[in-house]
Amino acid sequence: MSTHTVEATDQLSDLIDRAQRGDEVLITRHGEPVARISPVATETSPDPAERPVSAEAVDWLVANRVRQHPGREDAGSLLSRLRDEGEH
């Protein structure tokens, strides 16, 4: 998914073309997400699972990945521990 500022209105036609190709576009104002342009599923639209992953998508994932804080359990370990504690 790519991100564009509100000034993207000058590029609206291009952003709609990207949505037709299967891309999702996030519109922001002052750095905050306000709208999303996404493809509409049709019989002729590509299956998202079959779309190639773009470099922009990989960059977004890297920039927005959730990092585990030192000393904190990951979700799987926490749920396992809570489940096991309840088996008394």
C-alpha positions as CSV (number, residue, x, y, z in Angstrom):
1,M,0.0,0.0,0.0
2,S,1.3,3.4,-0.9
3,T,0.7,6.6,1.1
4,H,-0.1,10.1,-0.3
5,T,-0.8,13.4,1.3
6,V,-4.0,15.4,0.8
7,E,-2.2,17.2,-2.0
8,A,-2.6,14.0,-3.9
9,T,-5.9,15.4,-5.3
10,D,-3.8,16.5,-8.3
11,Q,-3.0,12.8,-8.8
12,L,-6.4,11.4,-8.2
13,S,-6.7,9.9,-11.7
14,D,-3.3,8.2,-11.3
15,L,-4.3,6.9,-7.9
16,I,-7.5,5.5,-9.2
17,D,-5.6,3.8,-12.0
18,R,-3.4,2.2,-9.4
19,A,-6.4,0.9,-7.5
20,Q,-7.7,-0.6,-10.8
21,R,-4.4,-2.5,-11.0
22,G,-5.0,-3.9,-7.5
23,D,-3.0,-1.5,-5.4
24,E,-4.3,0.0,-2.2
25,V,-3.6,3.7,-1.6
26,L,-3.7,5.5,1.8
27,I,-4.5,9.2,1.8
28,T,-3.1,11.2,4.8
29,R,-3.6,14.7,6.1
30,H,-0.9,16.1,8.4
31,G,0.6,12.6,8.6
32,E,-2.7,11.0,9.8
33,P,-4.6,8.5,7.6
34,V,-7.9,9.9,6.5
35,A,-9.0,7.8,3.5
36,R,-8.2,4.7,1.5
37,I,-8.6,4.0,-2.2
38,S,-8.7,0.3,-2.7
39,P,-9.7,-2.0,-5.6
40,V,-13.2,-3.2,-5.9
41,A,-13.4,-7.0,-6.2
42,T,-14.8,-8.0,-9.6
43,E,-14.6,-11.1,-11.6
44,T,-11.8,-9.6,-13.7
45,S,-9.8,-8.1,-10.8
46,P,-6.7,-9.9,-9.8
47,D,-6.8,-12.2,-6.7
48,P,-4.8,-10.3,-4.0
49,A,-3.0,-13.6,-3.2
50,E,-1.7,-13.7,-6.8
51,R,-0.5,-10.1,-7.0
52,P,3.2,-9.6,-6.9
53,V,4.5,-7.9,-3.8
54,S,5.8,-4.4,-4.6
55,A,8.9,-2.9,-3.2
56,E,6.7,-0.2,-1.7
57,A,4.7,-2.8,0.2
58,V,7.9,-4.4,1.6
59,D,9.2,-1.0,2.6
60,W,5.9,-0.3,4.4
61,L,6.0,-3.6,6.2
62,V,9.6,-3.0,7.4
63,A,8.8,0.5,8.6
64,N,5.6,-0.6,10.4
65,R,6.6,-3.9,11.9
66,V,5.7,-4.5,15.4
67,R,8.8,-5.1,17.6
68,Q,8.7,-7.1,20.7
69,H,9.8,-5.1,23.7
70,P,12.6,-6.6,25.8
71,G,11.3,-8.5,28.8
72,R,7.8,-8.9,27.4
73,E,6.2,-12.1,26.3
74,D,5.1,-12.6,22.8
75,A,1.4,-13.2,22.3
76,G,1.7,-17.0,21.8
77,S,3.8,-17.4,24.9
78,L,1.4,-15.3,26.9
79,L,-1.7,-17.3,25.8
80,S,0.0,-20.6,26.4
81,R,1.0,-19.5,29.9
82,L,-2.5,-18.2,30.7
83,R,-4.0,-21.5,29.4
84,D,-1.6,-23.6,31.5
85,E,-2.2,-21.5,34.6
86,G,-5.9,-22.3,34.3
87,E,-5.4,-26.0,34.3
88,H,-5.0,-26.4,38.1
